[in-house]
Amino acid sequence: TESSEIDLPKSLHEWRKQPVPSRFPGRVDHALLKDQFKIFVNPSVTEVLCTTTAEALAMGKFAIIPDHPSNRFFMKFPNCLVYQNKWEFVANLRWAQSHEPEPLTPE
């Protein structure tokens, strides 16, 4: 089976030697990406307004966020996938990869 465990680098030096497998496109208008991506991950527990999560949900994306008081408002939306630990995060990510987000409702 494929492992989802990633050992995060403990220093900038270590990160430069072996970067985390990810891709950052730099500055891009998120409206241009609406048809290219369907999953938004926001692991923040300090972003009080959570604007990026609201925008992702409004664009019909899955939003994978931690179970935290700052995220409570979003938990009522069907495309919001909440996790409490790394295993739930991985399960939500895999589920989102194999499913399509629910269409937005008028409300």
ABEGO torsion letter per residue (X at the ends): XBBABBBBBABAAAAAABBBBBBBAEBBBAAAAAAABABBBBABAABAAGAAAAAAAAAGBBBBBBBBAAAAAAAABAABBBBABAAAAAAAAAAAAABBBBBBBAX
